[in-house]
């Protein structure tokens, strides 16, 4: 779906990626990020969030915590991130973002609480009293008071399998009192996930029962005398839903795929955010009417279902006008994605080394792919700003013959 969207709404990124891969500036197995479009998307979300009085924390895992991406959204007005785990928060800080939220979805391991506290997160989510005590103790040792969010749930709430956990929502007043009593911490509000999801039948994003649970809990807290309650409401976030979330009482939102125009809603409706990411690969070899395409980053987020995949194959020395749109057999989800197989039985001119471009919804942090920011797509003078590993660090330099040496940043200094 997102390849068609790129061809229609951002063909310049496809053309730039083909050219830059052809010259060797974009490596194979790499997600290319159109930073100019990312900046425009981030600014649109920031404006809408400000209009509704919402704090916006960026989720960066889906683009591999790319530091150039982090700096781009910071300069566009989204200055703080949500760390889906501690590693994410550390990478976001290296990329120049403050830490607005951590501990949700992934709690902080007990021996890493001090590291988390040193990041001075604005909010820290806890699922139980044990994790709250660890967060409070680490924060107290760091000489600060930590604002805690309680992850809550009620019967009928929806969670992805493996994401369950939290305090019973009907106990939230007592929970808040217990968190307030911890030296080094204070209760600040409630959170859950997902508080909204794309509904294929409706063709738009709709609230889940989780959002009502948050709203009910906040009302109980206010009735108990708490004048301000933070409501953190993540899930399928774009500028188009911020009004709905504000009306429901949310105070915090967490755009992720909205920053690259790749939420499920973007796949079926032209929202304000434009597509800004694609996957770059290359033909390795041919066999039995198929072009075997290098993998490493072929994890497609299954939120839209595992449908068919297509790709554009651009011959060496050619451009988009010379590209072939082909069907691709992706590796099975349980398999290592060494290769995908493109059906080129009707395209005999395809050859090893040809560029292959994919458009799908990524989750780069769970892959072994690279990421690269690209500027100048809109002006027609594209340039690669840097190439990074899937965890946001700089990968081994491709021109370095000593495997013991790797770069730690754009300076290329050895560690």
C-alpha positions, -999 to +999 in steps of 0.1 A: +000+000+000+027+025+009+046+020-023+016+031-042+013+061-018+049+070-024+045+068-061+015+092-059+025+116-031+063+115-029+078+102-061+108+124-055+119+102-026+118+071-049+138+089-076+163+102-050+168+068-034+173+051-068+200+077-078+217+076-044+218+038-044+231+038-079+261+060-069+267+039-038+258+067-014+228+048-001+237+012+009+216-018+003+194-030+032+187+006+042+157+026+051+159+060+035+142+089+054+131+120+035+141+145+062+125+175+045+091+157+045+096+145+081+102+181+091+070+192+075+050+163+090+065+170+125+056+207+122+020+199+113+016+176+143+033+202+166+009+229+154-022+208+159-010+196+193-004+232+204-038+242+192-053+216+215-029+220+244-013+186+240+022+176+248+037+156+219+065+130+225+080+113+194+083+075+191+114+068+171+118+030+172+101+025+138+128+044+121+157+028+140+161+058+163+180+075+135+198+106+151+193+128+120+156+120+122+157+130+159+174+163+152+150+170+123+118+166+144+135+185+173+141+215+150+105+212+137+092+216+173+089+181+187+117+183+212+110+152+234+107+115+228+090+085+243+114+056+248+096+024+241+124+008+261+156+021+279+177+016+248+153+037+228+155+065+254+193+064+254+194+066+216+169+095+215+190+114+240+221+109+218+201+121+189+194+154+207+159+148+221+148+152+257+130+122+273+094+130+277+083+095+287+098+061+294+087+028+309+058+023+285+055-001+267+086-017+282+092-014+320+127-005+332+148-035+345+156-031+382+194-028+378+189-001+351+167+022+370+196+045+379+205+048+342+169+057+335+167+082+363+199+099+350+180+107+318+156+129+339+125+117+321+095+141+323+072+111+330+080+074+339+053+048+336+050+020+362+029-012+361+031-021+398+043-010+432+076-028+428+085-010+397+073+023+412+096+017+442+126+011+419+119+043+399+114+064+431+145+051+448+167+057+417+152+092+413+158+100+450+194+089+447+198+112+417+184+141+438+151+145+419+114+139+422+100+117+394+065+122+380+050+087+377+022+075+353+003+045+364-005+020+336-041+008+342-066-016+328-102-025+332-123-054+319-130-050+282-098-031+275-078-042+245-041-051+245-018-067+220-008-102+232+023-098+254+015-061+262-008-068+291-001-055+326-008-026+350-029-016+380-066-023+382-083+009+371-109+008+398-081+011+424-065+042+409-072+065+438-054+042+463-026+037+438-021+074+434-019+078+472+007+050+474+028+065+446+027+099+463+040+084+495+072+072+478+103+093+485+116+105+452+083+102+433+049+117+429+018+104+411+011+124+379-015+105+358-026+074+339-018+057+306-028+027+285-022+013+250-037+013+225-062+041+232-072+042+195-068+020+165-076+020+128-110+005+120-109-010+085-147-011+083-150+026+093-119+036+072-106+057+101-091+057+135-115+052+164-111+051+202-108+018+221-123+010+254-089+019+269-095+055+263-128+054+283-109+036+311-084+065+313-112+091+312-131+073+340-100+069+361-092+106+357-127+115+368-123+094+399-090+111+407-105+145+403-134+136+425-108+126+451-094+161+451-067+159+424-070+190+403-047+179+374-043+144+360-021+136+330-037+113+305-012+097+282-030+083+251-008+066+225-018+047+194-020+053+157-013+090+162-015+117+135-026+153+134-061+141+123-069+125+157-056+151+181-088+170+184-106+138+193-080+130+219-081+164+234-119+163+237-116+129+255-093+146+280-059+135+268-029+156+277-001+137+260+002+121+226+029+101+210+033+104+172+054+077+156+043+065+122+025+098+118+059+114+114+066+093+083+031+092+070+028+054+075-001+049+099-029+026+086-051+056+081-025+071+058-027+040+036-064+047+027-068+085+032-046+114+022-040+130+056-018+161+061+014+140+067+031+127+036+050+094+032+086+099+041+103+064+043+112+036+019+134+005+020+163+002-004+176-031-016+194-046-046+192-077-069+217-102-057+211-130-083+186-146-106+171-180-104+142-197-121+124-165-132+130-148-099+153-120-088+166-127-053+167-094-034+189-087-004+170-086+029+179-077+064+151-052+069+121-070+054+100-070+085+066-056+076+046-043+105+015-066+103-010-040+115-025-039+080-024-077+076+001-098+056-010-090+021+009-091-011+041-070-015+053-052-046+086-034-054+101-012-080+132-025-097+153+003-112+180-008-137+215+004-132+220+038-149+182+042-152+155+062-134+119+058-123+107+060-159+127+027-165+115+010-134+096-023-133+068-028-108+069-065-097+053-088-072+075-100-044+074-131-023+085-121+011+103-144+036+080-162+060+076-142+093+094-170+112+123-171+087+155-151+086+151-126+058+182-132+038+164-126+006+130-118-009+121-132-043+107-109-070+089-124-100+108-111-130+097-137-155+082-110-176+111-087-172+142-104-187+163-072-185+166-073-147+202-079-137+223-083-105+230-049-090+197-033-100+181-011-073+150-024-056+126+000-038+099-011-013+073+009+005+058-006+036+052+002+073+085-004+091+097-013+125+134-009+119+145-015+155+137-052+153+157-057+121+194-057+111+188-029+085+206+004+082+189+038+082+199+070+063+185+105+063+182+122+029+179+159+025+171+179-007+145+156-021+121+184-027+147+207-043+159+179-065+194+179-050+193+149-027+222+141-003+227+115+024+232+130+059+246+098+075+241+061+077+233+044+110+226+009+124+191-002+134+197+009+170+206+044+161+244+039+164+268+044+135+276+011+118+310-003+109+324+019+082+321+002+048+355+015+038+372+003+070+393-028+064+400-033+102+369-050+117+381-040+152+375-003+143+340+012+141+328+047+141+310+062+171+295+092+153+299+114+123+334+122+134+345+086+126+365+083+158+373+048+168+360+035+201 
